[in-house]
């Protein structure tokens, strides 16, 4: 299989909304290709792609999975099809991001009964941002009240006339006709449109075409691949996976329309082209890692240049360390096939690498080529996690970091302010499945809770603070007196501590202790015990004692003086504000904007994008921890969102009073 040249490799990612039929389409392809001896079905838990227990239980794709097969084209020649199935569910968006980063084209699957949905838009926009060539596969035309013409018109209304049919349904709706191989009035017009698109990619071809000459099949194929590679043509295919119709026509289209690794330019992190030829230096990128119960840790990479051979030494350019590899594996669901080499466009798995992780670049020894890292989305949901049994903290932390190493959309963080261990992810389902997997591996019982909000404190006016620390208990006493000012920092001001002392009332050697005391005061705040930010402290006077003054005395005096000054400087509580971008169908606009107002949100703008409504708002983080499940409930799973921290802002007084009361209650409980 691996003797096939890179020009005969087609690396495609199946993308689209959840439930659009991606996995059913892949199962039908695997059956036609002879990879599976029966037609698998996700609905019947017999899919070759959705084979994990979690996917069978939930009837959805959770992880991106590559499949490999050789296809003997009716046009002549054999082709290596590398097809990666990706989740359409919003919680597993990062899997699609990784798969498209190592694909040469995307096949956007659209269900004719549902049309363009939020997941379709999300996948399309991501492919567009990558500059990834695309085709469209229409499924669901065997359902009631569906129409090929209506679906095609809907696609064109959003993505333009570059969406041109490459196959169409037969009049009885039970079969599919290949446009380039068909004949007849309507088919002839569609064929001419494709030939014209091919001719427009080259001056000589368009001259020949306009001159009435017939283009050769090779000229048409070359022109079509170029048109798709540049995004000027989006071929549209009809597939009926349950009937087995349109599958061969689709695979013919993949080899005829879609670019090979030689047709796309890939650049390294320094913008130098990566040479894909078999004799070029080997370059590959790791995009996925899985823990196999039999083989152990499997590192999955896409070969971008040269040839990777088994039982060889390679160089991890990201980690700047050598790695020794053994067997190369092709993955087809649970099946693993060992191969001796892999070339450009192919995806293989390596076992038991020592230092290599997701986003690392591997290359030939003696080279130091790094590829641009895959940009994964920011998490949108979080849990505070703690072990049910004391003493399991280390096991919990180790287990969480291990699953996070396999999924870059997970983030584990020990919040220094709230003292909580936080697991961040793309949604409630994403986090629930992650914790289930971790529990199976680590056998740790976990307690979940909503994370505490990392509030801050600041001042809004000038406040004078004073404290005299005087203590005499026999022998040497303690003495230190501090006068200071607490005020907001000015825009652009970087220093928070100012020595404004005049004279020798406070010896300069006590200034470091005074600064430490102020820092202690800033760390515990004066409103509700939260850290203080954007505040300046000026020490301007005090007094000392020749014998009793000490660093500890001035440190205590400074901390108390800071609290005194902050109490007079109109201190306020601050909360993190998130910028949120929500994409929903038009009918949910009222519900979403009303919900944003209920969450103390502020609408920044409303627009349209790819036929969907896009709401941009600023919302307090305290209101957003469970928004993934709330949005799913409001929109029936048809909405999506992304968010990031924008800034800190003052908490409204009525809300702040509740937070302060809760903080005082907790402090009192701790003291008791």
N, C-alpha and C positions, 0 to 999 in steps of 0.2 A: 504493500500500500504506500509506503513512504518513498517509493521511487518516482512518484508523480512530481512533476516540476511545479514550481511556485505559480506559473501561469495557469495551471489547472486546479488551483486551490480556490475555494469560495468560502470565506469566513463570514457568517451571518448571525446576527442576534435577533431573535423573535421578541418584539416589544409590543406593548399596548395595554389597554385597561384590563383589570381582572375580570375573568369570565368571558373574554372576547374569543376564546378558542385557540390560544397559542399552543397549549399543551396537547390538545386533541389533534391539532394540525401536525405537530411534531410526531406524535404517536403514529399517525397515518403515514408520514414520511418514512419512519423507521420500519414500519411493516412493509411498505413498498420496496424499500432498499434491502430487505432481508435481514436487518439487524435484529428484528423481533419476529417470532414465528406466529404471532397473533396480533390483532388490532387492539392495542391497549386503550383504556378509557379512564380518565380521572374520576368521572362520576361513579364508576364501578370499582374504584380503587385497584384497577389493574394496569394503570399507566406505567410505562417504562421510565417516564420522566419524573412524575410525582410518586416516588417509591418510598419515601420516608414515612414513618408512623405519623409524624406531625402533619404532613401534607395529606395523607390518607384520611386522617381524622377530620381535618378542616376543609377538605376538597378544594384547596387552593395551592398554587405554587409558592414556595417560601424561599428556595435557594436557586440561584442561577446554576445551570448544569450544561456543560458542553457535550455534544455527541459527534461522532465521527463515522463516516461511511463513504464508500466509493460508489459513484453513480456513473453508469455507462450511458452516455448520451445518445439519443437517436440520431443526432447530427454527426456522430463519430467522436471517438476519444473518451477517456475516462477522467472523472473529476473527483477530487477529494472534497466532500461537503463537510464543513465544520459548522454545526448549527447549535447555538446556545439558547436554551429556553430561559426566559426571565420572568420574575413575578410582576404582576400588574397591580398588586395590592400596595397601597401607599406606604405601609409600614416597612416594606422591603424594597423601597425605591433604590437604596444603595446597591443592591444586587444588580439591578438593571444598569446603573451607572458604571459599575465595574465591567460588566459584560460588553457594553457598547464601546468602552475605552479600548478593548482589544479585538474589536470586530472591524471588518472592512466594509460592512454595510448593515443596515437595519431593515428588517421586514416588519412593518407596522400592521398588526392584525386588528381588523375592525369588524365587529358583529353587525350585520345588516339590520337586525332587529333593534339594536340599541344605538347605533350610529356612533358619532364621535363623542367620547366621554372624557371625563377629567383625566383619567389615566392615559388615554390616547393623546390628549394635548400635552400632558407632562412628558411622555416619551418622545413625541414629535419635537417639542421645544428643546429637549436635551440633545437629540440627534442633530438638530439644526445648529445648536451652539457648538457641537463638536465638528461640524462640517461633514457629518457622516452621510454617505449616499443612502438613499432609501427606496424601498418599494412598498406597496400596500397589498395585503391579502384580505379579501372580503370573505368572511364566513357567515353562516346563518341564513343563507338564501333558501334553505330547505325549511325554514320556519314560516308560519303563517304571517300574512300582511307584510311581506318584505318584497323589495323590488331592486334589481340591479341598477336600473336607470336612476331611481331616486337616490340610492346610496352613492352612486358615482357623482351625481349632481351635488350632493351634500359635501363630498370630498373636494370637488372643484370649487365650490363656493368658499371654502375655507383655505385651501392650499393651491388653488389656481388650475389653469388648463394644462399645466405640465403633468397632471395626473391623467395618464392615457392608458386605456385598457390593453393588456397583453394577453388576456384570455377572457372569455365571456361565457355565460351559461347558455345551454341549448334551449330551444323554445319550450321543451317540456320541463325544464328546471332540474333535470336529473343528471345532466352531463355538462361537460365544459369543452369549449372549442379554443384551441391555440390560435391567436390572431395571425401570427406570421405564417402558420402552416395551414390556415383555413382558406376558404374561397367563398365567393358570393357577394351580393351587393353591399350589405352593411359591413361584413367582415373586410371587404376590399377597402372600404373607406378608412376603417380603423388601421388596417395594415399600412396604407399609404401614409397615415399620420405618424406611425412608428418609423417608417423608412425616411420620411422627411426629417424627423428628429435626429436620426442617425446621420443623415447627410449634412445637417446644419453644424455638425461638430468639426467639419474640415472643409477648407475652401475648394479643394479639388473635387471632393465628393458632392458638394452642393452645385458646383458647376456642371458636373456629370449628370446629376439628378435633374437640374433645371433644363439641361439639354436633351432630356428625354431618354437618356441611356439608362439601362437597368444596372443597379448596383449588385455586386456579387454577394453571396451569403457572408463571406469573410469581411467584406467592407461594411455590410450592415451590422454584423456582430461587433466589429471594432468601434463603429460609430455609436452604437447603442450603449456599450460599456462606458465610452467617454461621456456620453450625455448623462448617464446615471451618475457616474463618478463626479461630475461637476454640478449635479443637482438640477440640471435643465430638464431632466425627464424623471418622472416618478411612475414606473410601470405598475399597473393595477391588475392583480390576479384574482380569479374566482376559485375558491376551494370549498369542497363539500366533504369534509373528513369522514363523516359517518358512512357516506356512500362510496368513499374512495375515489371520488371524481375530482379532477383538477389537480391532483397531487403530482402526477407525471408532468403535466403542463407547467406547474409551478417550478419543479426541479429543472426542467428545460429552460425556463425563464431565468433561474438563478445562475446557470452556467452561461447563458447567452447575454443577459443584461448586466449582471453584477460584476464589479471589478475584482480582479485578482490582487494579491499583495504587490504585484509589479505595477499595477495601475494607480496605486495611491502612494503619495509621498509622505513618509513619516520622518519627523525631525527629532533629534535628541534635545536634551535640556539646554544646549548651547546653540540650537537652531541649525545644526549640521544634519544633512540628510543621512538616514540610515539605509545602507545598501542591502536590499532584500535577497540578492543572488545567493545561490547555494555555496559559492566559493568565497563569499564575503565573510568578514569576521562575525561570529555569532553574537547576537544581541536579543535578549528576551526580557519581558516584564512580568512580575508576579502580580496577579490580580485576585487571587482567591486562595484560601487555605481551608482544608477540612481535616477532621480527625477520623480516620478510618479504623474501625474496630479490629481489623486484621493486620493492615499494613502499618498503622500508626499515623503520624502527621504527614499529610500529602500537601505539597506546595504546587499550585497550578499556575502555569505560565504560558504566555503567548510568545511564540518565536517571531521576531520582527525582521531579523537579518541573519544570513549565514545558515549554518547547520549545527544543531545540537546533537551530540552523540552520547550514547550510554557509556557507563564505566569510564568517565573522563573527569578532568579537573576544569572547573570554571571559576570565574572571578566575580564576586559580589561587589559591583562598583559603588553601590550605595553605602555598604558597611565597610568597604575597603578590606575585605577578607576573602580568602580562597575557600571554595567549597568543593567537596568531592561528591560526584553523583554516581549512582548505580544504574538501576533500571529506569527506563522511560515508560510511562503508562499512557495509553489512550483510554479515556473514560466514556462509557456508554451506560449511564445509570449506575447500577450496581456492578456492572461488568467492567473488568479492567483487562486490557490487552497490552502486553509488553511489546515494545518496538525498539529497534536499535538506533534510530535517528529521527529527527524532526526538522522540517525546514520552515521557511517563512509562511506565515498564515496559520500554522498549525498550533493546537493547544494540547499540551501534555502535562502530566503530573509527575513530580519527583518526590521520592520518599526520604524522610528522615534527614533533611538538611539541618545544619546546626545553627546558623545565624540568620538565615534568609526569612523575610516576612513580606506581607502584602506591600506592594508599591516599590519593592526593591528591583533594581536592574541587574541582571546577570549578563555577563559577556565573556568573550574569549580571554584566556590568560594573556597578560601583556597589554591588554586594552583597558581603558577606563572610560567607558561610555555610559552615561546615565540618561534615562528617559524622563520626561516630565511626569511627575506623580499624578495619579488619578485624583481628581478633586471630588471628595465624597460630600454629601449634604450634611448640614448641621442637624444635630438631634432636635426633636420637638417634644419629647416627653421624658419624664424622670421619675424614679422611685428612690426613696431613702431605704437602704437595705441594711439589715442587722441580723446576726445569727440568733436563732432561738435559744441555743445553748451557749452559756458563757464558756470561753475557751476555744470557740470555733472561729474567732475573728480572723486568724491567719489563713485557715482553710477557705473561708469565705472570700477574702481578698484575693488569694491565689486563684481560686476558681473563676472569679469575675474577670480578672486580668487575662486569664487563658481564653475565655470566650471572646473577650474584646480583641485579642490578637487575631482572631479568625474573622472579625467583622468590624471594619473601620467606622461603621456608623454607630457603633457602641462606644461609650466613653465612661470610664470609671474614675471618680474623683473623690478624694477626701477633702471635704469643705473645711478649711481651717477656721472659719468663723462659726459655723453651726455644729462642727465636730461630727457631721454625718458622713457616711459612705454613700455616695450617690451613683446610681447607674442611669445613664442617659441613653435614649434610643429614639427610634423613629415613630413610636406609637405604643399604645398599651399592649397590642398583640405581639409586637416585636419584643418588648420587654418580658412579657409572660413566657413566650417560647424560649427566650434566652435563659431565663431563670429555671425553667423546667430542665433544659439541657444541662445547665450547671449543676443542678441538684442530682441528676443521674450520675454525673461524673464524680462529684465531690461528696455526695451524701450528706449535705448540710441543710438543715431546716432553716428557712429564712422568714424573717418578719418584715413585711413591707409597710411603708407609710408614705404619705405625701411629704416631700422635702420641705424643710423650713426655708423661708425666704431670707436670703442674705441681706437684710436691711443694713443701712448705714445711717450715720448721724452727721449733721453739720450745723454751722451757726449762720445766722442771717444779719447779725449786727455786732457792734463792738461791746465786749464785756470785760470789766476789770476783775481780776481774781487775786486773792490774797490768802495766805495761810502761814501761821507761825507754828512750827513744830518744836515744842519744848517739853522735855521729859527728864525728870531727875529721880533716880531710884537708889541713890547712894553711889558714891564713886563718880566716875565720869558720866555726865549726862548726854543728852542729845539736843542739839539746837540748830535750827535752820529756818529762815524766814524768806518768803518769796512773794514779790509783787509781779504780776504779769498781765498782759492784755491778750484776749482771745478775739479774733476777728476773721471774716471770710478772706480767703486768698483772692488776690486780684487775677483777672484773666492773664494767662501767660506766666504767672509767677510760679517759680519752681521750688524755692526754698520755703519750708514750713516753720523753721525756727530762727528767731532773730535775737542776737545779743545787743540789747539796747541799754546795757548797764553804763552808768556814769559814776566814776569814783571807785572806791574800794570797799563799799559796804558788803559786797559779796565777792570773795576772792575768785579769780578766774578759774582756779583749779577745780572749783565745784560745778562749773558749767556742764561738763559731761553728765554728772549725776542729775542735775536739773533737767537736762534734755531727756534722760532716761525716764525720769518721773513723769514728764509731760507725755512721753510715748505711752507709758502705762495708762495714763488717764485717757489718752485717745483710743487705746485698744478696747477699753471697757465703756466708753461713752458716758453720757450723763442723762440721756432721755430714757432709753430702754435697754442699755447695756450693749449696744452695737458699736462697731468701730467708727471713728470719726474721720471724715475726709474733707478735702478742700478747705482746710482751716489753718490759720497762721497763729503762732504763739510768739509773743515778744516779751522777754524778761527784762524789766527795766529797773528794779530795785529789790531790796531785801536787807537782811542783816545777818551777822554771824557772831560766833563766840570763839575767842582764841583757843579755848580748851575743848568745849563741848560740840563744836560744829564738826560734822563728818559727812561723807558722801551719802550714807543712808539717810541721815537727817534731812539733807537738801532734796534727796530723791522723793521722800515722803511729802515734804512741804510742797514740792513742785506738782506732784500728782493731785494733792488736795486743792492747791491754788487753781490748777487747770479746771477741776470740777466746779469750783466756785465761779470762775470766770465764764465757763460755758453756760452755767445756769443763768447768767445775766446777759448772755449774748443772743437771746432768742433762738435757742437750739431747736432743731426740727428733725423729724425722722424722714429718711429717704428710702425709696424702693426702686428696684430695677424695672425699667420700662422696656418692653420688647417691641420691635418693629415686626408686624405680622402681615404677611401677604396671603390672602385667601382667594382661591379660585373655585367658583361654583356655577352651576347652571342658573339661568336668569330667574327661574321660579323661586329660588331660595334667597334672593336678595334681601327681601324684607325681614326674613327670619334672622339672617346673619347680621344685618346692621342693628336690628333690635337687640340681639344678643351681645353685640359689641358695646352698645350703650349700657346694658345691664352690667357688663364687666368693667365699667369705668373706662372704656376705651374711647379713643378719639379717631374718627375717620379722617384719613389724610387725602384719600382720593379713590375714585371708582372709575374703572375703565373696562374695555373689552379686549379679549385676546383669544384668537382662534375660536371664536364663537362662544366663549365663556365670559362670565363677569368676574372681574378681579378687584377685590377690595383691599386697600392698603390702610392699615390702622396702627396706632400705638396703644398698647394695652399693658397694664401692670403684670409682671411675671406671676404674682400671686394668683391671678385669675386664669392662668394658662396651663397649669400642670396637667390637667385632664382634658385639654381641648381636642386632642385627636379623637377620643371616643365621643365627645360631645358633638363635634362636627359630623362625625359618621352618623350619629343619631339624627341630627337635624336634616341631613341631606340624603340619608339612605345610602351612604358610602360614595356619593357622587361629588363630594368636595375634597379639596386638598389644601394644605397650607404649609408655609415655611416661616421661620422666625429667627431673629437674632437680637442680642442685647443692643439697645440703642444708647441708653444713658440711665442715670439715676435722677429721680425727680421727687419733690416733696409729697409725702403722704397726706391726703386730706385729713383735717383735724378729727372728724368723726371716726375715721378708720384708725388713725394713729392712737386715739384714746383706747380703743380695744386692744391694740398691739401692746401698748405700754402697760395696760392693766394685766395682760397675760404674762408679760415679762416680769412684772413685780410679783405676781403669783408664783411663777416658777422659781424666782430668786428666793422667795420666802420658803418654798418647799425644800430647796437645796440646803438652806441654812438650818432648817429643822432636822 
